[in-house]
Amino acid sequence: MAKSTLKTPVAEEQNIRRRIDALTGNVKVTRAMVRGSIQPLVDKLARQAAARSENDRILVQHTNNLARFSPGEALSVTGEELDAMKAYKAALDRIPVPDEKYDPWGGARATDTKASKKKN
């Protein structure tokens, strides 16, 4: 008669236990061993959670700053901000307007007028 290949749950568990013992060399795993093996992961997750909460705090702060300038509402500008805007506008007005448009590639191109006439 052929031997049955189906194993009972108890036999399967004993087989798994025997294989684990063979891998670990019959060393009994303690709580300290397990805790030591997963502690780096726990520390990493704690650091990631702290970084996420800091990023969330920064996002909320930024959102609150943007909410101050929501469309349709009148802007409330402090005196210091108004003075800074006026000073900025005055500084922009003091910048001279160039006579010729700046060409950043002007030095790289040939300035020979004869060559440009031949192309046209």
Secondary structure, DSSP 8 states (H G I E B T S, - for coil): --------HHHHHHHHHHHHHHHHTT----HHHHHHHHHHHHHHHHHHHHHHHHHHHHHHHHHHHHHTT-TTS-----HHHHHHHHHHHHHHHHS---SS---TTTTTS---HHHHHHH-
